[in-house]
Amino acid sequence: MDHKRDKEAVLHLYNKILPPLAEKIYQNLTEVTPLFDDFHLEKVVDTWTKDRNTTSEKEISLENGNVQQMGLRLRLNGFQAAGAQTFDLSKDLVFLLEYSTYTVGPDKNTRWLEKPYLESWTSKEMEETASRWCEEIIDEITQKLQTL
């Protein structure tokens, strides 16, 4: 049975998919995080963007099941390395919530994975998404270091 975006689908992603994914990402970044003064990995929900296809005036919220985007935001502040300038890094992993599926990627235009709502992630999907995102983070850190 196809499930459309609704409160149950949105809360499933927020409570059942994002936390274990964040845990995998955290594990993949254990060698990187000590290089920074401060490290935050948090769940984010876009409660601003209205669905163009709906006329509903309902507030955009997880409770109403009408958010269109959520994901994880990583903030690494105060890179510490001998002789290098300090810098910060911020990066999002975006879940774009469409009508009957959602996509996951590093931005709105890049899709690494598309899934129907309420379908569990395989451990392979979790692992691949986490390591792919972490590789991008490490690449960005490397690029920043090369330009300092």
N, CA, C and O atoms as CSV, one atom per row, in Angstrom:
chain,resi,resn,atom,element,x,y,z
A,1,MET,N,N,0.834,-1.189,0.000
A,1,MET,CA,C,0.000,0.000,0.000
A,1,MET,C,C,0.880,1.255,0.000
A,1,MET,O,O,1.802,1.381,0.807
A,2,ASP,N,N,0.587,2.152,-0.894
A,2,ASP,CA,C,1.348,3.395,-0.937
A,2,ASP,C,C,0.892,4.324,0.159
A,2,ASP,O,O,-0.304,4.500,0.395
A,3,HIS,N,N,1.852,4.910,0.818
A,3,HIS,CA,C,1.550,5.850,1.892
A,3,HIS,C,C,1.903,7.237,1.416
A,3,HIS,O,O,2.950,7.440,0.802
A,4,LYS,N,N,1.041,8.192,1.694
A,4,LYS,CA,C,1.385,9.556,1.287
A,4,LYS,C,C,1.954,10.310,2.487
A,4,LYS,O,O,1.902,9.839,3.623
A,5,ARG,N,N,2.494,11.483,2.207
A,5,ARG,CA,C,3.045,12.305,3.276
A,5,ARG,C,C,1.923,12.730,4.212
A,5,ARG,O,O,0.961,13.375,3.796
A,6,ASP,N,N,2.058,12.361,5.474
A,6,ASP,CA,C,1.098,12.764,6.498
A,6,ASP,C,C,1.817,12.738,7.841
A,6,ASP,O,O,3.024,12.506,7.902
A,7,LYS,N,N,1.081,12.974,8.899
A,7,LYS,CA,C,1.689,13.034,10.231
A,7,LYS,C,C,2.473,11.746,10.542
A,7,LYS,O,O,3.613,11.810,11.002
A,8,GLU,N,N,1.867,10.596,10.295
A,8,GLU,CA,C,2.516,9.318,10.602
A,8,GLU,C,C,3.825,9.172,9.814
A,8,GLU,O,O,4.847,8.764,10.366
A,9,ALA,N,N,3.781,9.508,8.525
A,9,ALA,CA,C,4.968,9.363,7.661
A,9,ALA,C,C,6.085,10.303,8.108
A,9,ALA,O,O,7.251,9.917,8.179
A,10,VAL,N,N,5.704,11.543,8.406
A,10,VAL,CA,C,6.684,12.556,8.784
A,10,VAL,C,C,7.314,12.213,10.139
A,10,VAL,O,O,8.529,12.317,10.308
A,11,LEU,N,N,6.483,11.807,11.096
A,11,LEU,CA,C,7.010,11.447,12.417
A,11,LEU,C,C,7.867,10.184,12.346
A,11,LEU,O,O,8.832,10.048,13.098
A,12,HIS,N,N,7.522,9.263,11.451
A,12,HIS,CA,C,8.325,8.051,11.261
A,12,HIS,C,C,9.752,8.441,10.855
A,12,HIS,O,O,10.723,7.923,11.406
A,13,LEU,N,N,9.870,9.351,9.893
A,13,LEU,CA,C,11.204,9.800,9.463
A,13,LEU,C,C,11.938,10.492,10.604
A,13,LEU,O,O,13.110,10.224,10.866
A,14,TYR,N,N,11.222,11.384,11.272
A,14,TYR,CA,C,11.836,12.205,12.318
A,14,TYR,C,C,12.309,11.365,13.508
A,14,TYR,O,O,13.385,11.604,14.057
A,15,ASN,N,N,11.503,10.390,13.895
A,15,ASN,CA,C,11.797,9.609,15.107
A,15,ASN,C,C,12.498,8.285,14.856
A,15,ASN,O,O,13.207,7.793,15.734
A,16,LYS,N,N,12.318,7.689,13.667
A,16,LYS,CA,C,12.845,6.341,13.430
A,16,LYS,C,C,14.013,6.296,12.441
A,16,LYS,O,O,14.817,5.365,12.481
A,17,ILE,N,N,14.114,7.288,11.560
A,17,ILE,CA,C,15.171,7.256,10.540
A,17,ILE,C,C,16.311,8.218,10.890
A,17,ILE,O,O,17.482,7.840,10.843
A,18,LEU,N,N,15.969,9.453,11.238
A,18,LEU,CA,C,17.032,10.439,11.508
A,18,LEU,C,C,17.943,10.052,12.682
A,18,LEU,O,O,19.161,10.166,12.546
A,19,PRO,N,N,17.411,9.598,13.829
A,19,PRO,CA,C,18.331,9.281,14.946
A,19,PRO,C,C,19.380,8.203,14.623
A,19,PRO,O,O,20.564,8.426,14.879
A,20,PRO,N,N,18.984,7.033,14.065
A,20,PRO,CA,C,20.037,6.053,13.752
A,20,PRO,C,C,20.988,6.532,12.658
A,20,PRO,O,O,22.168,6.181,12.658
A,21,LEU,N,N,20.470,7.338,11.723
A,21,LEU,CA,C,21.332,7.881,10.680
A,21,LEU,C,C,22.346,8.847,11.302
A,21,LEU,O,O,23.526,8.827,10.954
A,22,ALA,N,N,21.879,9.679,12.210
A,22,ALA,CA,C,22.777,10.609,12.911
A,22,ALA,C,C,23.846,9.835,13.682
A,22,ALA,O,O,25.006,10.245,13.719
A,23,GLU,N,N,23.462,8.731,14.287
A,23,GLU,CA,C,24.402,7.892,15.044
A,23,GLU,C,C,25.490,7.344,14.113
A,23,GLU,O,O,26.672,7.372,14.456
A,24,LYS,N,N,25.093,6.848,12.940
A,24,LYS,CA,C,26.063,6.333,11.951
A,24,LYS,C,C,27.017,7.443,11.508
A,24,LYS,O,O,28.224,7.227,11.395
A,25,ILE,N,N,26.466,8.632,11.260
A,25,ILE,CA,C,27.284,9.765,10.826
A,25,ILE,C,C,28.283,10.118,11.920
A,25,ILE,O,O,29.463,10.347,11.654
A,26,TYR,N,N,27.798,10.156,13.136
A,26,TYR,CA,C,28.660,10.467,14.281
A,26,TYR,C,C,29.817,9.463,14.352
A,26,TYR,O,O,30.970,9.849,14.546
A,27,GLN,N,N,29.501,8.180,14.193
A,27,GLN,CA,C,30.544,7.145,14.223
A,27,GLN,C,C,31.555,7.342,13.097
A,27,GLN,O,O,32.754,7.141,13.289
A,28,ASN,N,N,31.063,7.739,11.915
A,28,ASN,CA,C,31.952,7.940,10.766
A,28,ASN,C,C,32.841,9.170,10.910
A,28,ASN,O,O,33.856,9.289,10.223
A,29,LEU,N,N,32.465,10.082,11.798
A,29,LEU,CA,C,33.229,11.328,11.936
A,29,LEU,C,C,34.097,11.361,13.194
A,29,LEU,O,O,34.612,12.418,13.558
A,30,THR,N,N,34.266,10.217,13.862
A,30,THR,CA,C,35.002,10.235,15.135
A,30,THR,C,C,36.438,10.722,14.983
A,30,THR,O,O,37.017,11.228,15.944
A,31,GLU,N,N,37.025,10.579,13.795
A,31,GLU,CA,C,38.400,11.057,13.620
A,31,GLU,C,C,38.439,12.550,13.297
A,31,GLU,O,O,39.478,13.196,13.439
A,32,VAL,N,N,37.306,13.091,12.863
A,32,VAL,CA,C,37.239,14.490,12.440
A,32,VAL,C,C,36.836,15.412,13.586
A,32,VAL,O,O,37.407,16.489,13.759
A,33,THR,N,N,35.844,14.979,14.368
A,33,THR,CA,C,35.283,15.886,15.387
A,33,THR,C,C,36.301,16.395,16.405
A,33,THR,O,O,36.170,17.538,16.842
A,34,PRO,N,N,37.311,15.615,16.811
A,34,PRO,CA,C,38.271,16.164,17.787
A,34,PRO,C,C,39.104,17.326,17.233
A,34,PRO,O,O,39.724,18.060,18.003
A,35,LEU,N,N,39.126,17.499,15.908
A,35,LEU,CA,C,39.905,18.591,15.314
A,35,LEU,C,C,39.204,19.938,15.485
A,35,LEU,O,O,39.788,20.989,15.219
A,36,PHE,N,N,37.948,19.899,15.930
A,36,PHE,CA,C,37.171,21.126,16.089
A,36,PHE,C,C,36.868,21.372,17.566
A,36,PHE,O,O,36.762,20.438,18.360
A,37,ASP,N,N,36.731,22.657,17.914
A,37,ASP,CA,C,36.366,23.030,19.284
A,37,ASP,C,C,34.973,22.555,19.641
A,37,ASP,O,O,34.711,22.137,20.769
A,38,ASP,N,N,34.087,22.625,18.664
A,38,ASP,CA,C,32.692,22.412,18.943
A,38,ASP,C,C,32.051,21.635,17.797
A,38,ASP,O,O,32.387,21.838,16.631
A,39,PHE,N,N,31.129,20.748,18.143
A,39,PHE,CA,C,30.542,19.852,17.162
A,39,PHE,C,C,29.055,19.711,17.472
A,39,PHE,O,O,28.690,19.376,18.599
A,40,HIS,N,N,28.192,19.963,16.485
A,40,HIS,CA,C,26.752,19.773,16.667
A,40,HIS,C,C,26.211,18.998,15.480
A,40,HIS,O,O,26.509,19.307,14.326
A,41,LEU,N,N,25.412,17.990,15.781
A,41,LEU,CA,C,24.684,17.284,14.738
A,41,LEU,C,C,23.245,17.270,15.217
A,41,LEU,O,O,22.931,16.650,16.232
A,42,GLU,N,N,22.362,17.958,14.483
A,42,GLU,CA,C,21.000,18.081,14.982
A,42,GLU,C,C,19.988,17.813,13.887
A,42,GLU,O,O,20.277,17.941,12.697
A,43,LYS,N,N,18.783,17.433,14.324
A,43,LYS,CA,C,17.679,17.251,13.394
A,43,LYS,C,C,17.119,18.638,13.089
A,43,LYS,O,O,16.971,19.464,13.989
A,44,VAL,N,N,16.811,18.888,11.837
A,44,VAL,CA,C,16.201,20.161,11.451
A,44,VAL,C,C,14.935,19.888,10.650
A,44,VAL,O,O,14.847,18.921,9.894
A,45,VAL,N,N,13.956,20.771,10.839
A,45,VAL,CA,C,12.690,20.661,10.123
A,45,VAL,C,C,12.360,22.030,9.545
A,45,VAL,O,O,12.402,23.039,10.249
A,46,ASP,N,N,12.037,22.054,8.275
A,46,ASP,CA,C,11.649,23.306,7.626
A,46,ASP,C,C,10.157,23.535,7.863
A,46,ASP,O,O,9.318,22.840,7.291
A,47,THR,N,N,9.836,24.508,8.704
A,47,THR,CA,C,8.426,24.820,8.972
A,47,THR,C,C,8.020,26.125,8.296
A,47,THR,O,O,7.025,26.747,8.669
A,48,TRP,N,N,8.796,26.529,7.302
A,48,TRP,CA,C,8.527,27.788,6.612
A,48,TRP,C,C,7.942,27.575,5.221
A,48,TRP,O,O,7.048,28.307,4.798
A,49,THR,N,N,8.448,26.578,4.520
A,49,THR,CA,C,8.072,26.397,3.124
A,49,THR,C,C,6.687,25.777,3.004
A,49,THR,O,O,6.452,24.666,3.479
A,50,LYS,N,N,5.795,26.484,2.381
A,50,LYS,CA,C,4.435,25.980,2.151
A,50,LYS,C,C,4.405,25.146,0.876
A,50,LYS,O,O,5.139,25.418,-0.074
A,51,ASP,N,N,3.551,24.134,0.865
A,51,ASP,CA,C,3.346,23.312,-0.317
A,51,ASP,C,C,2.545,24.131,-1.339
A,51,ASP,O,O,1.421,24.549,-1.065
A,52,ARG,N,N,3.130,24.350,-2.502
A,52,ARG,CA,C,2.449,25.147,-3.539
A,52,ARG,C,C,1.151,24.493,-3.995
A,52,ARG,O,O,0.240,25.180,-4.459
A,53,ASN,N,N,1.058,23.171,-3.868
A,53,ASN,CA,C,-0.096,22.451,-4.404
A,53,ASN,C,C,-1.262,22.350,-3.424
A,53,ASN,O,O,-2.272,21.713,-3.723
A,54,THR,N,N,-1.127,22.966,-2.274
A,54,THR,CA,C,-2.222,22.862,-1.307
A,54,THR,C,C,-2.732,24.251,-0.964
A,54,THR,O,O,-1.982,25.227,-0.952
A,55,THR,N,N,-4.007,24.312,-0.690
A,55,THR,CA,C,-4.590,25.608,-0.325
A,55,THR,C,C,-4.794,25.676,1.177
A,55,THR,O,O,-5.300,26.672,1.693
A,56,SER,N,N,-4.405,24.628,1.877
A,56,SER,CA,C,-4.608,24.561,3.321
A,56,SER,C,C,-3.880,25.698,4.035
A,56,SER,O,O,-2.750,26.043,3.689
A,57,GLU,N,N,-4.525,26.254,5.002
A,57,GLU,CA,C,-3.909,27.317,5.802
A,57,GLU,C,C,-3.332,26.759,7.106
A,57,GLU,O,O,-2.894,27.509,7.980
A,58,LYS,N,N,-3.341,25.427,7.216
A,58,LYS,CA,C,-2.813,24.808,8.436
A,58,LYS,C,C,-1.360,25.191,8.655
A,58,LYS,O,O,-0.583,25.307,7.707
A,59,GLU,N,N,-1.011,25.383,9.901
A,59,GLU,CA,C,0.379,25.666,10.262
A,59,GLU,C,C,1.250,24.495,9.792
A,59,GLU,O,O,0.847,23.335,9.875
A,60,ILE,N,N,2.446,24.817,9.302
A,60,ILE,CA,C,3.354,23.763,8.844
A,60,ILE,C,C,4.077,23.201,10.060
A,60,ILE,O,O,4.808,23.919,10.742
A,61,SER,N,N,3.873,21.912,10.329
A,61,SER,CA,C,4.483,21.303,11.515
A,61,SER,C,C,4.548,19.788,11.346
A,61,SER,O,O,3.894,19.216,10.475
A,62,LEU,N,N,5.351,19.155,12.196
A,62,LEU,CA,C,5.404,17.690,12.211
A,62,LEU,C,C,4.028,17.143,12.575
A,62,LEU,O,O,3.560,16.167,11.989
A,63,GLU,N,N,3.386,17.788,13.554
A,63,GLU,CA,C,2.060,17.366,14.022
A,63,GLU,C,C,1.041,17.335,12.889
A,63,GLU,O,O,0.218,16.423,12.811
A,64,ASN,N,N,1.099,18.338,12.011
A,64,ASN,CA,C,0.143,18.406,10.904
A,64,ASN,C,C,0.584,17.551,9.716
A,64,ASN,O,O,-0.179,17.352,8.770
A,65,GLY,N,N,1.825,17.044,9.771
A,65,GLY,CA,C,2.312,16.150,8.716
A,65,GLY,C,C,2.490,16.831,7.373
A,65,GLY,O,O,2.455,16.172,6.334
A,66,ASN,N,N,2.684,18.163,7.384
A,66,ASN,CA,C,2.752,18.870,6.110
A,66,ASN,C,C,4.093,19.576,5.874
A,66,ASN,O,O,4.179,20.479,5.042
A,67,VAL,N,N,5.138,19.168,6.604
A,67,VAL,CA,C,6.456,19.743,6.309
A,67,VAL,C,C,6.949,19.139,4.989
A,67,VAL,O,O,6.604,18.010,4.641
A,68,GLN,N,N,7.749,19.903,4.277
A,68,GLN,CA,C,8.244,19.428,2.985
A,68,GLN,C,C,9.719,19.084,3.015
A,68,GLN,O,O,10.247,18.483,2.080
A,69,GLN,N,N,10.380,19.468,4.092
A,69,GLN,CA,C,11.810,19.207,4.155
A,69,GLN,C,C,12.236,19.036,5.599
A,69,GLN,O,O,11.800,19.771,6.485
A,70,MET,N,N,13.093,18.056,5.822
A,70,MET,CA,C,13.728,17.879,7.132
A,70,MET,C,C,15.086,17.280,6.861
A,70,MET,O,O,15.463,17.064,5.709
A,71,GLY,N,N,15.816,17.014,7.921
A,71,GLY,CA,C,17.114,16.390,7.710
A,71,GLY,C,C,18.025,16.578,8.897
A,71,GLY,O,O,17.577,16.772,10.027
A,72,LEU,N,N,19.301,16.516,8.623
A,72,LEU,CA,C,20.314,16.668,9.653
A,72,LEU,C,C,21.211,17.838,9.281
A,72,LEU,O,O,21.529,18.050,8.111
A,73,ARG,N,N,21.611,18.589,10.292
A,73,ARG,CA,C,22.546,19.693,10.065
A,73,ARG,C,C,23.762,19.461,10.956
A,73,ARG,O,O,23.650,19.270,12.167
A,74,LEU,N,N,24.913,19.484,10.321
A,74,LEU,CA,C,26.174,19.324,11.038
A,74,LEU,C,C,26.842,20.686,11.120
A,74,LEU,O,O,26.955,21.395,10.119
A,75,ARG,N,N,27.279,21.044,12.310
A,75,ARG,CA,C,28.078,22.265,12.468
A,75,ARG,C,C,29.358,21.904,13.185
A,75,ARG,O,O,29.341,21.369,14.293
A,76,LEU,N,N,30.459,22.203,12.540
A,76,LEU,CA,C,31.775,22.014,13.135
A,76,LEU,C,C,32.370,23.411,13.291
A,76,LEU,O,O,32.558,24.123,12.305
A,77,ASN,N,N,32.663,23.795,14.516
A,77,ASN,CA,C,33.168,25.147,14.771
A,77,ASN,C,C,34.578,25.119,15.336
A,77,ASN,O,O,34.920,24.266,16.155
A,78,GLY,N,N,35.394,26.076,14.879
A,78,GLY,CA,C,36.724,26.271,15.449
A,78,GLY,C,C,37.705,25.165,15.150
A,78,GLY,O,O,38.193,24.499,16.063
A,79,PHE,N,N,38.001,24.961,13.868
A,79,PHE,CA,C,39.011,23.963,13.498
A,79,PHE,C,C,40.329,24.302,14.180
A,79,PHE,O,O,40.780,25.446,14.147
A,80,GLN,N,N,40.941,23.297,14.799
A,80,GLN,CA,C,42.203,23.492,15.532
A,80,GLN,C,C,43.306,22.669,14.883
A,80,GLN,O,O,43.308,21.441,14.968
A,81,ALA,N,N,44.228,23.342,14.246
A,81,ALA,CA,C,45.399,22.607,13.740
A,81,ALA,C,C,46.592,23.537,13.800
A,81,ALA,O,O,46.486,24.733,13.530
A,82,ALA,N,N,47.711,22.972,14.153
A,82,ALA,CA,C,48.924,23.791,14.278
A,82,ALA,C,C,49.191,24.542,12.981
A,82,ALA,O,O,49.258,23.949,11.904
A,83,GLY,N,N,49.339,25.829,13.101
A,83,GLY,CA,C,49.694,26.634,11.939
A,83,GLY,C,C,48.566,26.919,10.964
A,83,GLY,O,O,48.772,27.646,9.992
A,84,ALA,N,N,47.372,26.367,11.195
A,84,ALA,CA,C,46.264,26.615,10.265
A,84,ALA,C,C,45.297,27.622,10.882
A,84,ALA,O,O,45.100,27.665,12.096
A,85,GLN,N,N,44.704,28.426,10.010
A,85,GLN,CA,C,43.670,29.343,10.480
A,85,GLN,C,C,42.468,28.528,10.940
A,85,GLN,O,O,42.178,27.468,10.385
A,86,THR,N,N,41.777,29.027,11.950
A,86,THR,CA,C,40.579,28.292,12.367
A,86,THR,C,C,39.455,28.578,11.381
A,86,THR,O,O,39.406,29.647,10.774
A,87,PHE,N,N,38.562,27.623,11.230
A,87,PHE,CA,C,37.389,27.830,10.378
A,87,PHE,C,C,36.240,26.986,10.905
A,87,PHE,O,O,36.426,26.081,11.717
A,88,ASP,N,N,35.048,27.309,10.420
A,88,ASP,CA,C,33.843,26.564,10.780
A,88,ASP,C,C,33.287,25.906,9.521
A,88,ASP,O,O,33.586,26.324,8.402
A,89,LEU,N,N,32.493,24.894,9.719
A,89,LEU,CA,C,31.875,24.197,8.595
A,89,LEU,C,C,30.445,23.851,8.977
A,89,LEU,O,O,30.179,23.408,10.094
A,90,SER,N,N,29.537,24.056,8.049
A,90,SER,CA,C,28.141,23.697,8.280
A,90,SER,C,C,27.656,22.947,7.057
A,90,SER,O,O,27.938,23.350,5.928
A,91,LYS,N,N,26.932,21.862,7.267
A,91,LYS,CA,C,26.465,21.063,6.127
A,91,LYS,C,C,25.138,20.389,6.475
A,91,LYS,O,O,24.933,19.911,7.591
A,92,ASP,N,N,24.244,20.366,5.483
A,92,ASP,CA,C,22.934,19.737,5.683
A,92,ASP,C,C,22.838,18.435,4.909
A,92,ASP,O,O,23.435,18.274,3.844
A,93,LEU,N,N,22.074,17.515,5.470
A,93,LEU,CA,C,21.632,16.329,4.738
A,93,LEU,C,C,20.128,16.515,4.601
A,93,LEU,O,O,19.411,16.555,5.601
A,94,VAL,N,N,19.654,16.627,3.372
A,94,VAL,CA,C,18.288,17.069,3.119
A,94,VAL,C,C,17.365,15.895,2.779
A,94,VAL,O,O,17.658,15.087,1.897
A,95,PHE,N,N,16.257,15.824,3.493
A,95,PHE,CA,C,15.173,14.903,3.177
A,95,PHE,C,C,14.087,15.756,2.536
A,95,PHE,O,O,13.467,16.583,3.205
A,96,LEU,N,N,13.857,15.557,1.248
A,96,LEU,CA,C,12.832,16.305,0.534
A,96,LEU,C,C,11.566,15.453,0.514
A,96,LEU,O,O,11.545,14.373,-0.077
A,97,LEU,N,N,10.514,15.945,1.163
A,97,LEU,CA,C,9.306,15.152,1.341
A,97,LEU,C,C,8.310,15.461,0.232
A,97,LEU,O,O,7.714,16.537,0.193
A,98,GLU,N,N,8.145,14.508,-0.659
A,98,GLU,CA,C,7.210,14.691,-1.754
A,98,GLU,C,C,5.892,14.012,-1.414
A,98,GLU,O,O,5.683,13.616,-0.267
A,99,TYR,N,N,4.998,13.869,-2.390
A,99,TYR,CA,C,3.656,13.384,-2.078
A,99,TYR,C,C,3.648,11.941,-1.567
A,99,TYR,O,O,3.060,11.656,-0.523
A,100,SER,N,N,4.293,11.039,-2.290
A,100,SER,CA,C,4.239,9.635,-1.859
A,100,SER,C,C,5.614,9.025,-1.621
A,100,SER,O,O,5.715,7.872,-1.202
A,101,THR,N,N,6.672,9.785,-1.884
A,101,THR,CA,C,8.032,9.319,-1.598
A,101,THR,C,C,8.834,10.498,-1.060
A,101,THR,O,O,8.384,11.644,-1.077
A,102,TYR,N,N,10.021,10.184,-0.589
A,102,TYR,CA,C,10.948,11.245,-0.181
A,102,TYR,C,C,12.318,10.917,-0.730
A,102,TYR,O,O,12.643,9.755,-0.976
A,103,THR,N,N,13.121,11.953,-0.921
A,103,THR,CA,C,14.468,11.739,-1.414
A,103,THR,C,C,15.456,12.265,-0.372
A,103,THR,O,O,15.130,13.122,0.448
A,104,VAL,N,N,16.666,11.725,-0.434
A,104,VAL,CA,C,17.712,12.102,0.500
A,104,VAL,C,C,18.946,12.479,-0.301
A,104,VAL,O,O,19.321,11.790,-1.250
A,105,GLY,N,N,19.577,13.587,0.095
A,105,GLY,CA,C,20.791,14.014,-0.585
A,105,GLY,C,C,21.409,15.198,0.139
A,105,GLY,O,O,20.858,15.673,1.132
A,106,PRO,N,N,22.560,15.685,-0.351
A,106,PRO,CA,C,23.272,16.777,0.318
A,106,PRO,C,C,22.641,18.143,0.055
A,106,PRO,O,O,22.990,19.125,0.709
A,107,ASP,N,N,21.704,18.207,-0.912
A,107,ASP,CA,C,20.978,19.448,-1.183
A,107,ASP,C,C,19.677,19.082,-1.896
A,107,ASP,O,O,19.415,17.910,-2.166
A,108,LYS,N,N,18.868,20.097,-2.198
A,108,LYS,CA,C,17.552,19.833,-2.790
A,108,LYS,C,C,17.629,19.225,-4.187
A,108,LYS,O,O,16.680,18.579,-4.632
A,109,ASN,N,N,18.738,19.423,-4.875
A,109,ASN,CA,C,18.825,18.996,-6.271
A,109,ASN,C,C,19.591,17.698,-6.484
A,109,ASN,O,O,19.628,17.180,-7.600
A,110,THR,N,N,20.193,17.173,-5.445
A,110,THR,CA,C,20.977,15.942,-5.570
A,110,THR,C,C,20.248,14.831,-4.823
A,110,THR,O,O,19.979,14.948,-3.628
A,111,ARG,N,N,19.934,13.758,-5.535
A,111,ARG,CA,C,19.186,12.654,-4.917
A,111,ARG,C,C,20.052,11.408,-4.852
A,111,ARG,O,O,20.420,10.830,-5.875
A,112,TRP,N,N,20.364,11.015,-3.651
A,112,TRP,CA,C,21.129,9.780,-3.475
A,112,TRP,C,C,20.198,8.588,-3.314
A,112,TRP,O,O,20.542,7.463,-3.676
A,113,LEU,N,N,19.036,8.842,-2.776
A,113,LEU,CA,C,18.146,7.759,-2.381
A,113,LEU,C,C,16.717,8.255,-2.466
A,113,LEU,O,O,16.425,9.375,-2.045
A,114,GLU,N,N,15.822,7.439,-3.004
A,114,GLU,CA,C,14.401,7.773,-2.987
A,114,GLU,C,C,13.669,6.600,-2.362
A,114,GLU,O,O,13.917,5.447,-2.714
A,115,LYS,N,N,12.765,6.893,-1.435
A,115,LYS,CA,C,12.071,5.816,-0.731
A,115,LYS,C,C,10.601,6.157,-0.517
A,115,LYS,O,O,10.237,7.325,-0.380
A,116,PRO,N,N,9.762,5.123,-0.492
A,116,PRO,CA,C,8.370,5.349,-0.104
A,116,PRO,C,C,8.294,5.572,1.409
A,116,PRO,O,O,9.134,5.074,2.159
A,117,TYR,N,N,7.290,6.316,1.843
A,117,TYR,CA,C,7.127,6.557,3.279
A,117,TYR,C,C,6.888,5.247,4.023
A,117,TYR,O,O,6.337,4.289,3.482
A,118,LEU,N,N,7.325,5.242,5.285
A,118,LEU,CA,C,7.144,4.133,6.233
A,118,LEU,C,C,7.941,2.880,5.887
A,118,LEU,O,O,7.882,1.898,6.626
A,119,GLU,N,N,8.683,2.890,4.787
A,119,GLU,CA,C,9.541,1.742,4.493
A,119,GLU,C,C,10.812,1.884,5.319
A,119,GLU,O,O,11.448,2.938,5.320
A,120,SER,N,N,11.173,0.829,6.014
A,120,SER,CA,C,12.387,0.871,6.830
A,120,SER,C,C,13.610,0.954,5.931
A,120,SER,O,O,13.593,0.504,4.785
A,121,TRP,N,N,14.666,1.537,6.470
A,121,TRP,CA,C,15.927,1.576,5.748
A,121,TRP,C,C,16.684,0.289,6.029
A,121,TRP,O,O,16.640,-0.229,7.144
A,122,THR,N,N,17.376,-0.225,5.029
A,122,THR,CA,C,18.255,-1.359,5.278
A,122,THR,C,C,19.523,-0.807,5.951
A,122,THR,O,O,19.815,0.385,5.854
A,123,SER,N,N,20.253,-1.668,6.617
A,123,SER,CA,C,21.486,-1.184,7.254
A,123,SER,C,C,22.474,-0.726,6.174
A,123,SER,O,O,23.284,0.170,6.414
A,124,LYS,N,N,22.408,-1.334,4.995
A,124,LYS,CA,C,23.270,-0.922,3.882
A,124,LYS,C,C,22.933,0.509,3.450
A,124,LYS,O,O,23.840,1.309,3.219
A,125,GLU,N,N,21.646,0.841,3.337
A,125,GLU,CA,C,21.236,2.202,2.961
A,125,GLU,C,C,21.694,3.214,4.009
A,125,GLU,O,O,22.170,4.298,3.674
A,126,MET,N,N,21.543,2.845,5.283
A,126,MET,CA,C,21.990,3.724,6.375
A,126,MET,C,C,23.483,3.982,6.256
A,126,MET,O,O,23.948,5.121,6.287
A,127,GLU,N,N,24.219,2.882,6.118
A,127,GLU,CA,C,25.681,2.941,6.068
A,127,GLU,C,C,26.153,3.750,4.864
A,127,GLU,O,O,27.021,4.614,4.992
A,128,GLU,N,N,25.581,3.468,3.693
A,128,GLU,CA,C,26.009,4.153,2.473
A,128,GLU,C,C,25.704,5.645,2.519
A,128,GLU,O,O,26.537,6.462,2.127
A,129,THR,N,N,24.520,6.001,2.993
A,129,THR,CA,C,24.140,7.414,3.065
A,129,THR,C,C,25.047,8.146,4.044
A,129,THR,O,O,25.540,9.235,3.750
A,130,ALA,N,N,25.265,7.543,5.210
A,130,ALA,CA,C,26.124,8.164,6.224
A,130,ALA,C,C,27.544,8.324,5.694
A,130,ALA,O,O,28.128,9.398,5.838
A,131,SER,N,N,28.114,7.283,5.084
A,131,SER,CA,C,29.510,7.411,4.661
A,131,SER,C,C,29.638,8.358,3.474
A,131,SER,O,O,30.635,9.070,3.359
A,132,ARG,N,N,28.652,8.374,2.598
A,132,ARG,CA,C,28.706,9.288,1.456
A,132,ARG,C,C,28.696,10.745,1.939
A,132,ARG,O,O,29.457,11.580,1.450
A,133,TRP,N,N,27.821,11.027,2.904
A,133,TRP,CA,C,27.734,12.390,3.429
A,133,TRP,C,C,29.018,12.762,4.170
A,133,TRP,O,O,29.520,13.879,4.038
A,134,CYS,N,N,29.539,11.824,4.941
A,134,CYS,CA,C,30.776,12.077,5.685
A,134,CYS,C,C,31.958,12.299,4.745
A,134,CYS,O,O,32.837,13.112,5.032
A,135,GLU,N,N,31.982,11.579,3.624
A,135,GLU,CA,C,33.049,11.795,2.635
A,135,GLU,C,C,32.992,13.227,2.112
A,135,GLU,O,O,34.025,13.876,1.944
A,136,GLU,N,N,31.777,13.714,1.855
A,136,GLU,CA,C,31.631,15.100,1.382
A,136,GLU,C,C,32.133,16.090,2.436
A,136,GLU,O,O,32.773,17.089,2.108
A,137,ILE,N,N,31.835,15.802,3.693
A,137,ILE,CA,C,32.276,16.680,4.782
A,137,ILE,C,C,33.798,16.701,4.842
A,137,ILE,O,O,34.411,17.763,4.953
A,138,ILE,N,N,34.398,15.527,4.768
A,138,ILE,CA,C,35.857,15.431,4.844
A,138,ILE,C,C,36.496,16.121,3.633
A,138,ILE,O,O,37.535,16.769,3.761
A,139,ASP,N,N,35.866,15.979,2.448
A,139,ASP,CA,C,36.357,16.682,1.257
A,139,ASP,C,C,36.318,18.196,1.465
A,139,ASP,O,O,37.259,18.905,1.107
A,140,GLU,N,N,35.221,18.682,2.047
A,140,GLU,CA,C,35.106,20.127,2.282
A,140,GLU,C,C,36.165,20.618,3.268
A,140,GLU,O,O,36.741,21.690,3.085
A,141,ILE,N,N,36.416,19.833,4.304
A,141,ILE,CA,C,37.452,20.202,5.281
A,141,ILE,C,C,38.804,20.249,4.568
A,141,ILE,O,O,39.578,21.187,4.758
A,142,THR,N,N,39.087,19.231,3.745
A,142,THR,CA,C,40.353,19.162,3.010
A,142,THR,C,C,40.507,20.364,2.088
A,142,THR,O,O,41.572,20.978,2.033
A,143,GLN,N,N,39.435,20.700,1.361
A,143,GLN,CA,C,39.486,21.867,0.468
A,143,GLN,C,C,39.761,23.145,1.242
A,143,GLN,O,O,40.563,23.978,0.821
A,144,LYS,N,N,39.087,23.294,2.383
A,144,LYS,CA,C,39.296,24.508,3.206
A,144,LYS,C,C,40.756,24.584,3.659
A,144,LYS,O,O,41.364,25.654,3.638
A,145,LEU,N,N,41.304,23.455,4.064
A,145,LEU,CA,C,42.692,23.433,4.535
A,145,LEU,C,C,43.663,23.785,3.411
A,145,LEU,O,O,44.683,24.433,3.649
A,146,GLN,N,N,43.347,23.356,2.182
A,146,GLN,CA,C,44.236,23.642,1.051
A,146,GLN,C,C,44.200,25.116,0.662
A,146,GLN,O,O,45.162,25.623,0.085
A,147,THR,N,N,43.103,25.811,0.969
A,147,THR,CA,C,43.010,27.216,0.580
A,147,THR,C,C,43.458,28.153,1.691
A,147,THR,O,O,43.536,29.363,1.482
A,148,LEU,N,N,43.755,27.610,2.872
A,148,LEU,CA,C,44.189,28.474,3.981
A,148,LEU,C,C,45.620,28.948,3.789
A,148,LEU,O,O,46.144,29.683,4.626
